[in-house]
Structures are given as structure tokens and as C-alpha cells.
Amino acid sequence: MTVNDDLYEGVINGDNEAVAALTAQAMAEGLRADDLLSRVLIPAMTEVGQRFERQEFFVPDMLIAARAMQAGVNVLRPHLTAAGVKPIGTVVMGTVAGDLHDIGKNLVIMMLEGTGFRVVDLGVDVSADKFVAAVREHKPQLVAMSALLTTTMMTMKVSIEALKKAGLRDQVKVMVGGAPVTRKFADDVGADIYGADASSAARKAKEAVAAL
């Protein structure tokens, strides 16, 4: 097996130390940072997502793999910056107002980053005004909203309406998700994308940006 094969398997197996060491080794051997990212790390996380969708992996497996990938990205980041490598897009993400849950949001963020996105994490209890301000500041292609409580789901609609009033709605795709959120609810509140889980959210986000 090559160092790339070992690195790929290291991400899937969630081996942080091995991934960091193998990434550094690959760079020392003259491999390009952008190639390692696009041809090894991102495909490895894509495989993790596919295994999750096939129910071969579960949430803990995804978290462990995503953290391992981040260990590799942390090694690559200075080289990617120096080479001027740009992310495939920017996502502004937050858990909506009144909701303080962040595990699902954080997992989606790791999967999005694992797909090649730059993610602006607004945290939890994010008001409509904060979403609007973040869109103005960061000019993302996507806005992602998460909710775990049925009592906070409707604030997604409030935030989407706020984007409309600010004249920003047509500039971004809106993705919603979370345990109580359904595809019908996403349609009803005017979202563009429904993310049933972290893997499908990342995949659909990538598809949406590719279609722009």
C-alpha cells in the first residue's frame, strides 16, 4: 500500500495520529497539498458518508472519522493557503434561536468541511438577524439551519423570511435539518434543501453549489 492508501484508510478508521503523521510524510515526499485533499482526504470522508447511508457506519464512527480528517487538514492548511487553494464554497451555519443543541450541527459542519467547504459556524441560539448579518458579511452560497426541538423549528421560517426582507434570499440556498425536521416541513418553510442527516446534508450541499 502507498502512503495515500494508508492515509485513506486512516481517515476511515478514525486514526488521528496516523492521519496527521501520514499527511506530513506525504508532503515530505513531495505530494501536493491540494492533491492530498481532493484525491485522498475528501474521498475518504465521502466513503464514510456512504457507509453511514448504508447503515454500515453510525454517528460515532462519522465523528471519529471527521476528527481524523481534520487532523490531516490541519497539517495541510498552511500549504493550501500558500498555494491559494480555495474551498468549493462557503456555508453559514447555526442552530436556530431558542435551541442550544449543537452535536448535530457540529457533525454536519465536519462533514461539510470534509467535502471541501469553508464553514462559518454561528453557534447555537442564532437569531434571524444574525443569519442576515452573516450572509451580508461572508457572502456564502448556502445557509444551513439546524433545530433539535419541535418548539424551535418554526424559527427557521422566521429566519428565511428575514433573508427575504433583507433582499438576500435569492443570493443563497437554504438548507434545514435536525431530528424533528422533515422534507415536508422544509418545503413548507421555503427551504431549498432538506438534510436528513450529516452525510446527505454534505452531499446535497455539494450538489447545490455545483449547480450554481
N, C-alpha and C positions, 0 to 999 in steps of 0.2 A: 504493500500500500504506500501511496505517496503521502507527503505532508498534507496535501489538500484533502485526501481521503480521510486521514486521521482527524483533521480539523472538522470536517463534515460530521463524522461520527461523534466527535467530542461535543459538538453542539447538541445533537440529537440525544446524547446520553447525559447532557447537563453537567459536563465536567469543566467547571470554571477554570481551574488551574491549568488543565491541559489545553484548553482553548486559547488562553492568554499566551502560554508558552509556545504553542504551535503557530499562532499568528505571528509572534515575534520571530520565530525560526523561519517562517515562510518569507517574511520581509527581509531577513538577513540573507536568505538565499536568492534575493533579487526579484521576488514576485511583487507585482504591483498591488498597492492597497485597494484600488478600485476593482481590480480583478478578483481579489480575495473576497471583497464584499459582495460583488454581483454574481460571482460564479461559485462561491463556497458558502459563505455565511447566510445570505438571503435564501438560496435554495435549501439549505439545511432547515431553516425556520419554516419554509414553505412545506417541506416534508413533515415537520412536526405538526403544522396546522392540518395537513391532510390526514395524518394519523388520528388527530383529535376528532375530525369529522367522521372518520371511520370507527370511532369509539375504541381505537387501539391505545390512545393516549387520553389522559384525563387532565383536569385543571392543574394539579400539582406538577405533572410532567411538563406541561406547557410553561409554567412559571420557571421551573428549573432550567429548561432549555433556553428560554428567553434570557435568563440571567447569564447563562453561559455565553450566549451570543454577544451580550453586552460587554462581557469581558474581552472578547475579540475586537469589538467595535472600539472599545476604549484604547486599545493598542493602535488601531488604525486611524483613529480620529485626527491626530496631528498631521499624518501623512495625507489623509483625504483633504483636509483643509488647505494644506500647502499645495496640493495638486489642483485645487479649485473644483473638486468633485461636488456636485450639487445633489441634494435629495430629489426624489421623484415628485415631491410635492410637500405642502405644509398642511397640517391638520391642527386646528384649535379644538381642544377637548376639555370637558369638565363634567362633574356631577352636578345636576341642576339644583336650583335654590330649594332649601329646606331638607336636602338629602346629604348626609355626611358619610355615605359609604364610598369606599374608593378601591376595594380589591378588584372588582370587575373592571373599573376604569383603568387601573394600573396595568392589568393584564392586556387589555386592548392596546394601551399605549406601547407596551413592549412588543406586541405583535405588529403594530403599525411601524415602529422603528425597525423591527426585523424585516419588514417588507421594503424599507428604504425611505420612509417618510421622516420628515422633521416634524416633531410634535410639540406644540405649545400646551403645556399642562396647566390649566387654570385652577386645578384642585377640586374641592368639594364646595357645596352650597353656593354655586355660581349663579348670580342673578342675570336676568336678561340684559341689563345694562353692561355687565362685564363681558358677556359674549359679544355684544355690539362693539364695545371698545377694543376687544382683542382682534376682531375681524378688521376694524379700521387700522389697527397698528400693524398687524402681521400679514394682512392680505393673503389668507390661506385659500386653498382650493376647496377644503372641506371644514365643516364644523361638526363635531361629534358630541352628542349629549347622552349622558348616562343617568339612569334612575333605578333604584332598588325598591323604593316604596311606591305603592299604588297612590298614596296621597300626594306624591310629588310629580307624578307622571305628567299632569296637565301643565306644569310649568314649562314643559318642552314646547307646548303650543304658544305659551306666552313669549318665550324666547324667540321662536320662529316669527311670531307677529312683530316683535321688536325689530328683528332684522329687516322685515318688510318696511316698517315705518321709517327706518333709518336709510332706506334705499339701497340696502346691501344684499337683500335676499337673492337677487338674480346673479350675484357675483360668486356665490358659494353653493356647494352641495351640502345638504344637511343630512347627517346620519344619526339615528337614535337607536338605543338598545338598553338592555337591563332585564333582570329577571321577570318583571311583570309586563314588559313591553311586548306587543305582538305586531305582526305585519299590518293587520287592520288598523291598529292604533297609529302606527307610523303613517299610514296613508291618510287617516282621519286628521292628523295634526299638520299634514302638509310636508312631511319629511321626504327626502329623495331616496334614502337608503335605510333599510332595516337590517341591523346587525344582530343576528340571533345568538351569536357567541363571538369570542375574540378572534377566532380563526376566520370565520366568514366575514366579520367586520373588516379585517385587514384585506382580505381578498376582494371584497366589493369596493373598498376604498381605492384600491389599485386599479380596478376595472373602471371606476368612475373617472379617475384622473386621466387614464389612458384615452378615454372617450372625449375629453375636453378638446 
